[in-house]
Amino acid sequence: MSDYKKILVAVDFSDYDGIVIGQANRLAGKFNAELSVIHVLDNIPMPDTPYGAIIALGDQSGDSLLEDEKNRFNQVCDSVDIAPANRWLIWGRPQEEIIRLALTERVDLIVVGSHGHHGLAALMGSTAKGVIFNAECDVLTVHLKANQ
């Protein structure tokens, strides 16, 4: 394991975000690394915006669903004092956007939660699985159990 300088943690607004972001924050502290957070919007329609797939967190969009997502994302980031420049809210397919941002920002480590899906979800794949097999940097999966 190398010394990590840039860590990217992916959140999905599940009940487990606190566990995943907490683990990433502890690692960032141990390595004195810069911590960034990404949430990929794949569950709400994309309104007509001037800024494309990357959402400007400080601007008002006029779209209530998007504003709700931005508020939730900022609350998650505020909980661990993530600098505004290290907050990424992006439209797209989660595994692709996480990997793309990691490459663009020269991230050393991606931290994702893994719910350990079974059945159909396991056959179709998960975001964590896609990131693990396609990222060009190290990936830490935080195993999440239903009773955590």
C-alpha positions as CSV (number, residue, x, y, z in Angstrom):
1,M,0.0,0.0,0.0
2,S,1.4,3.4,-1.0
3,D,1.0,6.7,0.6
4,Y,-2.3,8.1,-0.7
5,K,-2.4,11.8,-1.6
6,K,-5.9,12.1,-3.1
7,I,-8.8,10.0,-1.9
8,L,-12.2,9.9,-3.6
9,V,-15.2,8.5,-1.7
10,A,-18.4,7.7,-3.5
11,V,-21.7,8.2,-1.7
12,D,-25.2,7.0,-2.8
13,F,-27.4,8.6,-0.1
14,S,-28.0,5.2,1.5
15,D,-28.1,4.7,5.2
16,Y,-24.5,3.5,5.0
17,D,-23.0,6.8,3.7
18,G,-21.8,7.7,7.2
19,I,-19.8,4.5,7.5
20,V,-18.2,4.7,4.1
21,I,-17.3,8.4,4.3
22,G,-16.1,7.9,7.9
23,Q,-13.7,5.2,6.7
24,A,-12.4,7.4,3.9
25,N,-12.0,10.4,6.3
26,R,-10.0,8.3,8.7
27,L,-7.7,7.1,5.9
28,A,-7.3,10.7,4.6
29,G,-6.3,11.7,8.1
30,K,-3.7,8.9,8.4
31,F,-2.1,9.7,5.1
32,N,-2.7,13.5,5.3
33,A,-4.5,13.1,2.0
34,E,-7.0,15.4,0.2
35,L,-10.5,13.9,0.4
36,S,-13.1,14.4,-2.3
37,V,-16.7,13.2,-2.4
38,I,-18.7,12.2,-5.5
39,H,-22.4,11.4,-5.9
40,V,-23.6,10.4,-9.3
41,L,-27.2,11.3,-10.2
42,D,-28.7,8.5,-12.1
43,N,-32.2,8.5,-10.6
44,I,-33.6,11.9,-11.6
45,P,-34.2,13.5,-15.0
46,M,-31.5,15.9,-16.2
47,P,-33.0,19.4,-16.6
48,D,-31.7,21.8,-19.2
49,T,-28.7,23.3,-17.6
50,P,-25.9,25.4,-18.9
51,Y,-23.2,23.4,-17.1
52,G,-23.6,19.9,-18.5
53,A,-23.1,16.8,-16.5
54,I,-21.2,18.4,-13.6
55,I,-23.6,20.2,-11.3
56,A,-22.6,23.7,-10.0
57,L,-23.4,23.4,-6.3
58,G,-23.6,27.1,-5.7
59,D,-26.1,28.0,-8.4
60,Q,-29.8,27.7,-8.2
61,S,-31.2,25.5,-11.0
62,G,-34.9,26.1,-10.6
63,D,-35.5,22.3,-10.6
64,S,-36.8,21.2,-7.2
65,L,-35.6,17.6,-7.6
66,L,-32.1,18.7,-8.4
67,E,-32.1,21.3,-5.6
68,D,-33.1,18.5,-3.1
69,E,-30.2,16.3,-4.3
70,K,-27.8,19.2,-4.0
71,N,-28.9,19.9,-0.5
72,R,-28.6,16.3,0.5
73,F,-25.1,16.1,-1.0
74,N,-24.0,19.3,0.7
75,Q,-25.2,17.9,4.1
76,V,-23.2,14.7,3.6
77,C,-20.1,16.8,2.7
78,D,-20.6,19.3,5.5
79,S,-20.7,16.4,8.0
80,V,-17.0,15.8,7.4
81,D,-15.9,19.3,6.4
82,I,-15.2,18.5,2.7
83,A,-14.0,21.7,0.9
84,P,-16.5,23.0,-1.7
85,A,-13.8,22.5,-4.4
86,N,-13.7,18.7,-3.5
87,R,-17.4,18.1,-3.9
88,W,-18.6,16.5,-7.1
89,L,-22.2,16.0,-8.1
90,I,-22.4,14.6,-11.6
91,W,-25.0,13.1,-13.9
92,G,-24.3,9.8,-15.5
93,R,-23.7,6.1,-14.8
94,P,-22.1,5.8,-11.4
95,Q,-19.2,3.5,-12.1
96,E,-18.2,5.4,-15.3
97,E,-18.3,8.8,-13.6
98,I,-16.5,7.7,-10.5
99,I,-13.7,6.3,-12.7
100,R,-13.6,9.3,-15.0
101,L,-13.3,11.7,-12.1
102,A,-10.6,9.6,-10.5
103,L,-8.6,9.8,-13.7
104,T,-9.2,13.5,-14.2
105,E,-8.3,14.4,-10.6
106,R,-5.4,11.9,-10.4
107,V,-6.9,10.1,-7.4
108,D,-4.8,7.5,-5.7
109,L,-7.6,5.7,-3.9
110,I,-11.3,5.3,-4.5
111,V,-13.5,4.3,-1.5
112,V,-16.9,2.7,-2.2
113,G,-19.4,0.8,-0.1
114,S,-20.3,-2.7,-1.1
115,H,-23.7,-4.0,-0.1
116,G,-22.9,-7.6,-1.1
117,H,-25.9,-7.9,-3.3
118,H,-27.2,-11.4,-4.1
119,G,-29.4,-12.8,-6.9
120,L,-30.3,-10.6,-9.9
121,A,-28.3,-7.6,-8.6
122,A,-25.2,-9.7,-8.3
123,L,-25.6,-11.0,-11.9
124,M,-26.1,-7.5,-13.3
125,G,-23.2,-6.1,-11.4
126,S,-22.9,-3.3,-9.0
127,T,-21.2,0.1,-8.9
128,A,-18.6,-1.2,-6.5
129,K,-17.8,-4.2,-8.7
130,G,-17.6,-2.0,-11.8
131,V,-15.2,0.4,-10.1
132,I,-13.0,-2.4,-8.7
133,F,-12.5,-4.0,-12.1
134,N,-12.1,-0.8,-14.2
135,A,-10.3,1.8,-12.0
136,E,-6.7,2.6,-12.7
137,C,-6.0,3.3,-9.0
138,D,-6.5,1.4,-5.8
139,V,-10.0,0.8,-4.6
140,L,-11.1,0.1,-1.1
141,T,-14.5,-1.4,-0.6
142,V,-16.2,-1.0,2.7
143,H,-18.3,-4.1,3.3
144,L,-21.7,-3.0,4.5
145,K,-23.9,-5.3,6.5
146,A,-27.6,-4.9,7.1
147,N,-27.2,-4.6,10.8
148,Q,-24.5,-1.8,10.8
